[in-house]
Amino acid sequence: MSNFLYGNFKQSLLSQNPSVDLDTDTIKVALVSNAYTPNTNAGTSGDQYYSSLSGVIATATVTSKTVTGGVFDAADVTFTSVTSTATVQRLVLYKEIATAANSTWPLIAVIGSATSGLPVTPNGGDITVSWDNGSSKIFAL
């Protein structure tokens, strides 16, 4: 599984429906198992909301977010004391809306390439997600 931006997220960048502001909204990342198979449809008929996810092992808030020159970056994320019998296969970025049901939380991106250090099997310890320090950071448009 490679990295990709959800088609519906790309559409929302153009239409602002649903609105996603990467540097001011609450952006979260989920560790997910292979119980979730992302719909990689390049159009807008693919997965759109958090409620489409299955196999979520843990979630964390992305902090110190920046958007500069079409590049999204943030501080590395540490998931503490992760326990699961399932292996983490990919990361899913999404926007959380605290006052709304998760069926309205837009999905942003999937990260699942071998260079991301995945898969990883939780053992009760911390799992740290270190975003790329290269020119693309988390992702670039």
N, C-alpha and C positions, 0 to 999 in steps of 0.2 A: 504494500500500500504506500503510495507516495503522498506527498503533501499537496493539499489543494484548498482553495477558497470555495465555499459553497456558492452555487449559482444564484441562490436567492439573496445571499449577502452581497454579491456583486451587483445585483439588480437594485438592492436597497441603497447602495452608494450613489446610484444614478437618480433614483426616485424618492429617496428618504422615506420609504414605506416598506418595512418598518425602519424608523430612524436608528442608526447606530453611529455613535460618536466615540471612536476608539480611545481618545485621550481623556474624555470626561465621564463617560458612562461606566457602570460597574461591569468590568470584563472579567470573566472567570475562565478557568481551565479545568477540564475533567479528565481524569485518568479512566480509560475505558478498556474493557477486555474485547476479545474477538466475538463476544455475544452481539456486538454492534458491527454491522456491515454498512458503511456509509453509502448512501445513494450518490454516486459520483456524476450523475447527470449534469452535463455542462449548462443546461438550461435552468429554468426556474421550477421544474417539476420534481427536483430532488428534495432531500430533507431540508426543513426550514427552521424548526423549533426544537428546543431542548427535549420536549416530550417525545421526539423521534428517537432519542438515544436509549440504548439498553446496555447492560453491562457496566454501568458507572461504578467505579471502585472508590473514588474520592474526588472532591472538588476543592479548589482554592481560588482566592481572589488574586488577580494580576495587579501589581502595584507599580508605581513610578512609570506610568505609561507615557510614551512620547510618539508623536507623529511628525516626522520631518522629511521633507523631500519625497513623499510617497512611501516612506518606510515606517513600519510599526515596530516599536521596541518597548521593552519593559524590564523591570528587575527580575532576576531569576526567582523561581517559585519553589518553596519547600513544602512538601506534604509530610506531615509528622505522623509517625507511628502507623504506617499503612499496613493493614492486615487484610488479606484476601486469599482465597484458594485459586483465584483466577489470575492469569498473567496480564499485565498492562501491555496492550498492543499498540495503542495510539493515544494521542492527546486531542481533545476537542475544545476549541475556544468558542465562547458564547457570551452574549450580553444577558446579565441577570437584571430583572426588573422586580425589585423587592415588593412592590404593591400589586403584582400581577401573577397569575398562574404560569407555571413553567411551559404551558402550551403557547405562550406568547414571547418566550425568550428566544431571540434570533440566534441561530448558529452562524459562526463566522468562518472557522477554518478547521481542518484536520491536519495533524502532524503525525506521520507514521513511518517516516523513512528510516532506514538503518542507521543513518548518520545521527539520528536524534537519540541514540542509545536505547532504543526500543527493539524488541520487547524486554520487559523487566518483570521479575517475579517478586512481589512484596514478601517481606519476611518479618514484618512488625517494626522495621526501622523506618527512617525517613527516606523519602524519594525526592531528590532535587532535580528540577527541570532547569537546565542552564541553556538559555536562549543563545542562538548563534551570535557571535560577536563580529561576524563578517559584514559585508555591505547590505545584506538582505535582512539581518536581524531576525525578528519573528516572521515577518513577510514583507515583501515590497510589491508595490503596484507598478 
